[in-house]
Amino acid sequence: NGVVMTARSDVIVAVVMRGKWILVIRRGPDDVPGPGYWAPLTGRVELSEEQSSTVVREVREEVGLEVRPFDQSGGCASDDGADYLHWWLVEYVGGDVALDPREVSDARWWFGLANAHGKVILSHEFDEG
């Protein structure tokens, strides 16, 4: 039939919120997709791992924060179609930002809002805390 099916990897996108502030990271310098780009945290779902567990693990590994996922708000294919992105709204619970320099070169809390579909609207202001 001419159709080639390929397996997509499941990837979570964690929109971490602290009140009306949203954590945005600058991807690490190398060996990560989109090095240098500002984006929400992402991570691959491991075999037999629940998406909500992936969210908690990836946020802890990449920025050292404790979080509580509360809404899986949609999904879409990645730009290249290789991955399926599962968008999660996530509540900040505690901890101080501690970057994994292999994956994250900077992190900032931006003032913004996330709607029920995970779409994030950010302002230009950020909080150093």
BALOBA-1460 file (C-alpha; in Angstrom, 3 decimals):
// residues 129
<rec num="1" residu="n" x="0.000" y="0.000" z="0.000"/>
<rec num="2" residu="g" x="3.030" y="2.278" z="0.100"/>
<rec num="3" residu="v" x="2.474" y="3.402" z="3.710"/>
<rec num="4" residu="v" x="5.411" y="2.965" z="6.057"/>
<rec num="5" residu="m" x="4.548" y="2.892" z="9.746"/>
<rec num="6" residu="t" x="7.178" y="3.934" z="12.252"/>
<rec num="7" residu="a" x="7.042" y="3.723" z="16.014"/>
<rec num="8" residu="r" x="6.929" y="7.060" z="17.802"/>
<rec num="9" residu="s" x="8.508" y="7.641" z="21.162"/>
<rec num="10" residu="d" x="6.243" y="8.966" z="23.902"/>
<rec num="11" residu="v" x="7.584" y="12.203" z="25.387"/>
<rec num="12" residu="i" x="6.147" y="14.268" z="28.230"/>
<rec num="13" residu="v" x="6.132" y="18.061" z="28.197"/>
<rec num="14" residu="a" x="5.993" y="19.427" z="31.744"/>
<rec num="15" residu="v" x="4.482" y="22.896" z="32.159"/>
<rec num="16" residu="v" x="5.672" y="23.527" z="35.723"/>
<rec num="17" residu="m" x="3.623" y="26.214" z="37.471"/>
<rec num="18" residu="r" x="4.299" y="28.104" z="40.694"/>
<rec num="19" residu="g" x="1.214" y="30.249" z="41.076"/>
<rec num="20" residu="k" x="1.126" y="32.313" z="37.890"/>
<rec num="21" residu="w" x="4.811" y="31.681" z="37.171"/>
<rec num="22" residu="i" x="5.865" y="29.013" z="34.665"/>
<rec num="23" residu="l" x="9.297" y="27.387" z="34.565"/>
<rec num="24" residu="v" x="11.026" y="27.608" z="31.202"/>
<rec num="25" residu="i" x="14.439" y="26.056" z="30.552"/>
<rec num="26" residu="r" x="17.186" y="26.721" z="28.039"/>
<rec num="27" residu="r" x="18.248" y="23.376" z="26.662"/>
<rec num="28" residu="g" x="21.810" y="22.252" z="27.292"/>
<rec num="29" residu="p" x="24.719" y="22.902" z="24.968"/>
<rec num="30" residu="d" x="24.907" y="19.508" z="23.262"/>
<rec num="31" residu="d" x="23.477" y="16.033" z="22.910"/>
<rec num="32" residu="v" x="19.914" y="17.238" z="23.528"/>
<rec num="33" residu="p" x="17.205" y="18.083" z="21.005"/>
<rec num="34" residu="g" x="17.142" y="21.815" z="20.258"/>
<rec num="35" residu="p" x="20.288" y="22.908" z="22.138"/>
<rec num="36" residu="g" x="20.057" y="26.534" z="23.284"/>
<rec num="37" residu="y" x="16.286" y="26.819" z="22.791"/>
<rec num="38" residu="w" x="13.951" y="27.994" z="25.561"/>
<rec num="39" residu="a" x="11.137" y="25.505" z="26.197"/>
<rec num="40" residu="p" x="9.228" y="23.640" z="28.896"/>
<rec num="41" residu="l" x="10.928" y="20.549" z="30.318"/>
<rec num="42" residu="t" x="10.574" y="17.366" z="28.302"/>
<rec num="43" residu="g" x="11.546" y="13.737" z="28.709"/>
<rec num="44" residu="r" x="11.045" y="10.300" z="27.215"/>
<rec num="45" residu="v" x="8.623" y="7.897" z="28.856"/>
<rec num="46" residu="e" x="10.486" y="4.722" z="29.783"/>
<rec num="47" residu="l" x="9.061" y="1.289" z="29.016"/>
<rec num="48" residu="s" x="6.269" y="0.424" z="31.491"/>
<rec num="49" residu="e" x="6.521" y="3.851" z="33.185"/>
<rec num="50" residu="e" x="3.383" y="5.926" z="33.806"/>
<rec num="51" residu="q" x="3.492" y="9.367" z="32.197"/>
<rec num="52" residu="s" x="2.891" y="11.099" z="35.531"/>
<rec num="53" residu="s" x="5.917" y="9.249" z="36.966"/>
<rec num="54" residu="t" x="7.992" y="10.394" z="33.985"/>
<rec num="55" residu="v" x="6.991" y="13.994" z="34.715"/>
<rec num="56" residu="v" x="8.135" y="13.752" z="38.345"/>
<rec num="57" residu="r" x="11.384" y="11.949" z="37.418"/>
<rec num="58" residu="e" x="12.361" y="14.271" z="34.563"/>
<rec num="59" residu="v" x="11.697" y="17.481" z="36.498"/>
<rec num="60" residu="r" x="13.712" y="16.155" z="39.450"/>
<rec num="61" residu="e" x="16.598" y="15.016" z="37.183"/>
<rec num="62" residu="e" x="16.777" y="18.147" z="35.029"/>
<rec num="63" residu="v" x="16.117" y="20.957" z="37.535"/>
<rec num="64" residu="g" x="15.980" y="19.356" z="41.009"/>
<rec num="65" residu="l" x="12.396" y="20.353" z="41.839"/>
<rec num="66" residu="e" x="9.612" y="18.341" z="43.434"/>
<rec num="67" residu="v" x="6.338" y="18.571" z="41.514"/>
<rec num="68" residu="r" x="2.833" y="17.172" z="41.352"/>
<rec num="69" residu="p" x="1.377" y="16.468" z="37.890"/>
<rec num="70" residu="f" x="-2.333" y="17.302" z="37.925"/>
<rec num="71" residu="d" x="-3.621" y="17.425" z="34.354"/>
<rec num="72" residu="q" x="-2.651" y="15.630" z="31.160"/>
<rec num="73" residu="s" x="-3.887" y="18.372" z="28.886"/>
<rec num="74" residu="g" x="-3.478" y="17.002" z="25.377"/>
<rec num="75" residu="g" x="-0.934" y="15.810" z="22.920"/>
<rec num="76" residu="c" x="0.524" y="16.284" z="19.481"/>
<rec num="77" residu="a" x="3.222" y="14.975" z="17.182"/>
<rec num="78" residu="s" x="6.643" y="16.622" z="17.383"/>
<rec num="79" residu="d" x="7.701" y="18.861" z="14.495"/>
<rec num="80" residu="d" x="9.607" y="16.016" z="12.833"/>
<rec num="81" residu="g" x="6.913" y="13.425" z="13.632"/>
<rec num="82" residu="a" x="9.354" y="11.148" z="15.467"/>
<rec num="83" residu="d" x="7.804" y="11.668" z="18.905"/>
<rec num="84" residu="y" x="4.340" y="12.054" z="20.379"/>
<rec num="85" residu="l" x="4.273" y="14.871" z="22.942"/>
<rec num="86" residu="h" x="1.994" y="14.474" z="25.978"/>
<rec num="87" residu="w" x="1.436" y="17.894" z="27.592"/>
<rec num="88" residu="w" x="1.115" y="17.945" z="31.403"/>
<rec num="89" residu="l" x="0.222" y="20.782" z="33.742"/>
<rec num="90" residu="v" x="2.378" y="20.413" z="36.836"/>
<rec num="91" residu="e" x="2.313" y="22.092" z="40.252"/>
<rec num="92" residu="y" x="5.588" y="23.134" z="41.899"/>
<rec num="93" residu="v" x="5.748" y="21.492" z="45.352"/>
<rec num="94" residu="g" x="9.224" y="22.377" z="46.612"/>
<rec num="95" residu="g" x="12.954" y="22.582" z="46.210"/>
<rec num="96" residu="d" x="15.423" y="25.003" z="44.686"/>
<rec num="97" residu="v" x="16.374" y="24.977" z="41.023"/>
<rec num="98" residu="a" x="19.513" y="22.840" z="40.569"/>
<rec num="99" residu="l" x="20.339" y="22.389" z="36.882"/>
<rec num="100" residu="d" x="21.691" y="19.243" z="35.272"/>
<rec num="101" residu="p" x="24.218" y="21.009" z="32.982"/>
<rec num="102" residu="r" x="24.174" y="18.133" z="30.486"/>
<rec num="103" residu="e" x="20.514" y="18.845" z="29.715"/>
<rec num="104" residu="v" x="19.744" y="22.381" z="30.920"/>
<rec num="105" residu="s" x="21.902" y="25.513" z="30.651"/>
<rec num="106" residu="d" x="19.478" y="27.953" z="32.311"/>
<rec num="107" residu="a" x="16.025" y="28.041" z="33.910"/>
<rec num="108" residu="r" x="13.728" y="30.964" z="34.641"/>
<rec num="109" residu="w" x="10.300" y="31.469" z="36.118"/>
<rec num="110" residu="w" x="8.279" y="33.451" z="33.573"/>
<rec num="111" residu="f" x="5.029" y="35.180" z="34.407"/>
<rec num="112" residu="g" x="2.307" y="33.606" z="32.346"/>
<rec num="113" residu="l" x="-0.745" y="31.452" z="32.120"/>
<rec num="114" residu="a" x="-1.358" y="27.943" z="30.867"/>
<rec num="115" residu="n" x="-4.772" y="27.071" z="29.511"/>
<rec num="116" residu="a" x="-6.499" y="23.701" z="29.725"/>
<rec num="117" residu="h" x="-4.826" y="22.551" z="26.488"/>
<rec num="118" residu="g" x="-1.299" y="23.209" z="27.739"/>
<rec num="119" residu="k" x="-0.916" y="26.301" z="25.566"/>
<rec num="120" residu="v" x="1.332" y="28.692" z="27.435"/>
<rec num="121" residu="i" x="1.195" y="32.457" z="27.182"/>
<rec num="122" residu="l" x="4.289" y="34.110" z="28.649"/>
<rec num="123" residu="s" x="5.269" y="37.694" z="29.314"/>
<rec num="124" residu="h" x="8.793" y="39.067" z="29.085"/>
<rec num="125" residu="e" x="9.184" y="39.350" z="32.854"/>
<rec num="126" residu="f" x="10.927" y="36.701" z="34.911"/>
<rec num="127" residu="d" x="11.656" y="35.984" z="38.530"/>
<rec num="128" residu="e" x="15.198" y="35.027" z="39.527"/>
<rec num="129" residu="g" x="13.795" y="32.920" z="42.419"/>
